[in-house]
Amino acid sequence: MKKLALHWKIIIGMVLGIIFGFIMNTVDGGKGFVTDWIAPFGTIFINLLKLIAVPLILASLIKGISDLKDISKIKSMGLRTIGIYITTTLVAIVIGLSIVNVVKPGKGMPQETIEKIKLKYENDAGVTDKLMKASAQKDAGPLQALVDIFPSNIFESFVEASMLQVIFFALFVGICLLLIGEEKAKPLVDFFDSLNEVVMKMVDLIMLFAPYAVFALLANVIIAFDDTEILVKLLYYALCVVGGLMLMIGFYLILITVYTKKNPMWFLKQISPAQLLAFSTSSSAATLPVTMERVEEHLGVDKEVSGFVLPVGATVNMDGTSLYQGIAAVFIMQVIWPEGLTFTNQLVIVATALLASIGSAAVPSAGMVMLVIVLESIGFPAELLPIGLALIFAVDRPLDMCRTVVNVTGDATVSMMVAKSLDKLHDPQPKEWDDHYDEVK
């Protein structure tokens, strides 16, 4: 009997989790049961993925850089990676702005709906938290994002999972290994090579739990929605975001077809477990170990490319988030500040959303925090900011899930393009968790 593919198991877990969540919403004590007895399993799964993210980045990047044998190749790979990421982010923002200007989802929203949303969410702790984080980000110096890349204590960076700092340290170590000569570098290179294999095997084992984890995660998401009337009122706006995200995935598939000469359906099938986990966790960083495993073993990208491109992408490439910012900013203006809808302001949105996607990677809840920064850049009235965030807060979680899928898909696409340009794209060699099980059982 043919074994059911992992992505189908995850999809089944997601569907059952959604159904279970809706059922528990109608049962007395159902929400409490899900919170106390179901949701913790999803949290455990995310914690396990986060547990291996830092050692995986460290091991794969150091090993990959040392395997390049040529420092000039690092520069070439870095420039191509950043160049493609900036290009795809610009495309995402333009797609978002085009859709929201054509559809105009905020035009004609009833005043009573605005008042109800304002009353329910304006003073919500989540909205207040996003405004405080955006204010702290804005008060930082213009070069603070650059300063934050360089750690003063690498062990502190490991503990806090500061990805850009970990990437810098790994690059630094990898370059130094090249400079001390192959003979002296070999023991440390072998260590990181072995560590990389161990961590990738951890990914295989953790993924055995994925279908059950996404069941728990989706059930917990569903019980959080307690006002379906507001969700329906915001459906027009949400569909604009989802439609734009689907167009962005279509753009990636065109790149895969034209540039890498691969079948786009094959690409989606191979990367789908990472996409489904991105949807369930709403975190590119938590999904990173799975993304790396799928890209290396199932898409055929060499480790020296994936080890650099994917960690950088998980922290600075936010195509889905940038597209959402363009739509959300204009939607908010259409509803409560229509006089701000000028062509100049929309050009400022493009530039600010691009810079914010690169500069605020270390900020938790980056999507809405970056949106506040984008709105402030065009002179959006400060007293209207809480109302603006309240307008979209109710549907932010499901849209965050969707845009994270696009972020992860974009990372995988760019890694394949960079690998193709460097002749580092080969036939996939997938591994299973039990490849060596017979030797030790």
N, C-alpha and C positions, 0 to 999 in steps of 0.2 A: 504494500500500500504506500502510495507516494506521500511523503511528509508535507504537511501544510506549510507554505512559505511564511516567514516571520511577519511580513507586512500584512498578510491576511489575518494572522492571529491578533496583531495589534488593532486592526480595523474592527474585528469582532469584539475585542475588549472595549474599544471606544464606544461602539454602538450599544453594547450591554450596559456600560457605565452611564450613558445618557438616559437610557430607558429607566435604569434603576434610580437615577437621580430624580427624574420626573415622578416616579412612583413614590419615593420617599418624601417628596414635596407635598403630597396629598395625605400622608399618614401622620397621625399625631406622634410626635417624638421622632419622626423620621429624620429631620435635619440634625438633631442631636446625635442620633445613631450613626449617620454618615460621618459627622465631624469627629466623633469619639472612636469609632471602630473601623471605618473604611479609609478616611483621608490619611491617617498616619502611614499607610503602606505606600501611598504616592509620595509622601515626604521622604520616606526611607529610600525609595528609588532615586529621587532627585539628589539626595545626600550622597548616595553611592557614586552617581555620575560626577558630582562635584569633587568627590574624594580623589578620583583618578585624573581629573582634568589637568592639574598642575604637573604631576609627575609625567603625564603623557606629553604635554607641551615641551617640558624640559628635555625628556629623553629623545623624542622624535626630532626636535629642532637641532639639538647639539649633534646628534648622529647624522642628520641630514646635511648640516653645514660642513661637518668634517669630511663627509663623503664627496663633496663638490671638488675638493682638491685645488680649488682656484678661487681666490678672494674676489676676483672680478665678476665671477658668476653670481655672487651674492648681490652685488650692485645691480646687475642685469635683471635678476629675478625680482628684486625689490621694486625697481622702477616700473617693470611691467605690471606687477601686482597692484601697486598704488594707482597707476594710470588707468587700469581697467576698472578698479573699484570706483574711482571718481567718475568715470564715464557712465557706468551703470547706475550710480546714484543720481546723476544729472537726468538720465533718461527716466528714472522712477519719479523724480519730482515733477518733470514736465508732463508725464502721463497723468499724475494726480491732479495737477492744476488744470489740465485740459478737460478731464472728466467733470470736475466740480464746477467749472465755468459753463460747460455745455448743459449739464443736467440741472444745476442750481437747486440742490436738495434743501437748502435753508430758506428758500424764497416762499413766503406765504405760510410759515409755521404759525399755528394759532397762538395768540397771546396767552390763553389759559394754560396751554401746554408748557410754554416757557416759564410761566409763574410756578407751575407745579414742579418742574424740574429744578428750578432755582430754590424753591422751598425745601425740596428733599435733599439736594446735594451740595448747595452752596457752602454750607458749613461742615460738610463731611470731612472726617479726619484724613481721608485719602486725598481729597482736593487740597486741603491745607498743607499736607505733607509735600505734595508736588510743588506748590508755590514756594515753600521754604527752601526746598532743594534747588529750585531754579534761581532763587535770589542768591543763595550761596555760590552757585556756579557763576552767576553774572558778576558778583563782587570780586571774584578771583581775577588776577592779572591776566593780560592778553596772552602771556606765554606760560600760564600755569599748566595747561595741558601738556606742553613740552617738558616742563619741570617734573611733572608726575610720572613720566616714563622712566626716569632715572632713580632707582631705589637707593636709600641710605642703609637699609637692612634687608637683605634678600630673604631672610627667614621670616621677617614680618610680611614681606610680599607674598611668600608661600601661604602663610596663615590666612591672609586677607584675600587670597586668590586675585591679586592685582595683575591681570593678564598681560598688560603692556610691559610692566616691569619684569615679569617672568620671561617674556619674549626677549626683552633687551638683554637680560642676564644670559639666557641661552645662546643668543647670537654672539655675545661677548666671549663666552666660553668656547663656542664653536670656532670662532675666528682665531682665538689664542691657541687652540689645538692644532690648527693649520700652521701657525707660525712657529711652534716648537719642534716640528718635524714628525714624520709618521711613526718612527720607532718609539719615541717618548710618549706620543699621544695614544698609542695603541691600547694600553691597559684601560684608560678612561673611556675611550671610544667603545671598546668591547663591553664595558660595564653598562654604558647607556644603551647600547644595542640590545643587550640582554634585558635591561629594564623596560625598554620599549616593547619587546616581545611579551614580557610578563603583563604589562598594563593592557596591551591589546587583547590578551587572553582574558583579563578581567572584564573587558568590555563584552566579550562573547558570553561570559557567565552571567553578567548583570542583565544582558538582553534576554536571557531565558525568563526573567521575571517581568519583562516589559508589558506583555498583554494584561497581566493582573494589575500592574501599576497604573496603566492608562485608564483602566476601569475605575480605579480609586480616584484618580485625578479628575476625570470627566464627571463622575458622580458628584464630587465636591464642587466643581464649577457650576453645575446645574442648580444645586440647592442654594447657591448664592444669589440667584435671580429671583427677587421677590416682588417685582413690579412689572408685570408683563405689558401693562398699558403703555408705560413709558418706552419700553423696548419696541413696541409696534410703531409708536410715533417717530422713533429714530431709525426705523427700518430703511427709509429712503437714503439717508446718509450712510448707513452701514453697507447697503448694497453698492453704493458708489465706491466705497473703500475696497470691498471684496472684488468688485469688477475690475478696479485698477490693479489689484494684486494679481488677479488671473491674467491680465494683459502683460504684467511684468514677467510672470512665469512663461507666458508665450514667447516673450522676447528672449528669455534664457534658452528656450528650446530652439529658437532660430539660430542663436549663437552656437549651440551644441551641434546643430545640423550642418551649418555653413562652415564653421571654423575647425571643429574637431572631426567632422565627417562621421559622427556617431549617430545611431538611431535615437531620436528624442524619447521614444516610448521605452527603449531599453534603459536610457538614462533615468527616467522617472521611476522605473521598476527597481533599479539598483539603489537609488537614493531614498526611496519611499519610507523605509523604517526611520531614517533620520528626520524626514519631513513630519511623520506622524508623531514622533516624540517632541519635535519642536512645537507642534500644535498643542500637545497635551501639557507641556511644561511651560510654554511661553518664554523660554530662555535659550538663546543661542549658546551661551556659555555652558549651561548644563547639558546641552545636546552635543557639544563639541567632541567628546570622546567617540560617540556613535558616528558623527559626521566623518571623523578622521578614519574610522574603521571601514565605513562604506566607501569612501573615496579611494583609499589605498587598496583595499582588497577586492572591491566589487566594481570600481570604475577604472582601476589600473594606473592611478597616479603615483609616481615615485615618492618615497617618504621625504626626500629632501625638499620636494615641492609642497606636498600637503602639510608637512611639519611647519612650514613658514607661512603659506598662504592662508590656511584655515584658522590658526590662532589669531592672526592679524585681522582676518575677516570677521571673526566672532566678536571682536572688540571695536572695530572702526567701520565695518561695512554694514550699513543699515538701510538697504534699499527699500524694504517693505515699510520700515519706520518713516523714512523720508517721504515716501509716497503718501502715507497716512497723514503726515504733518501738512503737506500741501493741501490735501482735501479738508482736513479738520480746521486749519486756519481760515480758509476761505468760507467754509460752512458757518463757522462762528461769526464771521463778519457779515455774511448774508443775513443772519438772524438778528444780531444785536448791534452791528456797526457797519451798515451798508455804505456809508460815506467813505470808508477806508478802502473800498474795492477799486483801487486804481492800478493801472498797468505798472507804474513805478513800484508800488508796494509789492506786487506779485513778483517782480524781478528781485526785490530784496528778499522775499520769501525763498526764492530759488537759491540765492547765495548763502543766506543764513542757515537754511536747512542742510545744505551741503557741508558747511563748516561745522555745524552742530553735530552732524553725524560722525565726524572725525574727532572733534574735540571733547565730546562729553561721554566717551565710551565707558569711563569708570563710574558713571553716575547710576545708582539704582533707579528703577522705573524710568529708564531713559526716554521712552517715547513721549510721555506727557510733559516731562521736565523740559525736554528739547522744544516741545510745542510752545511752552510759555516763553522761552527765549526767542523763538521765531516771532511770536506775536508782539513781544516787547520791541523787537528790532524795527517794526513798522509803525511804532507809536500807538499801539493799541491802548486805550484808556486803562490805567491800572485798576480803577474801581470796578471795571467790567470783567477783569480776568477771572475772579472766582465764578462768575456767572458763565463765562465762556467754557471753563473746564467742567462746570456742572452740567452743561448742555450735552457733553459727549461722554461723561464719566460712566453712565449706566451701561453703555455698550463697549467700554474700552477693553474689558477683559477678553471677550470673544474676538474682537478685532486685533488685540495684541497677539492672540493665539495664531490668527491668520497671517499677520505680518511677520511673525517669527518664522513661519514656514518659508516665506519669500526670502528672508534674510539668509536662512540656511541653504536654500536652493541656489541663491546667488553666490554664496561662498563655494559651493561645490562646482558651479559652472566656471567661475574664475579660476579655480585650481586646475580644472581640466584644460582651460585655454592657456594658462601659463605653462603647464606641463607639455602641451602640444607644441608651443613655441620654442621650448627648450629641448625637444625630443626626449621628454621624460614620461611619455604616455605609452604604457605597454598593455599587454593582454592581462585581464584581471586574474588574480590567483586567490580566490576566497578561502578562508580557513574556518574550521568549525571548532567548537569548544572541546570536542572529544577526539581531536586528531591523534593525540598521544595517550588517550585514556587506557587503551589496551596494554600499554607498556607499564602502567603503574597500578592497575586495579588488582 
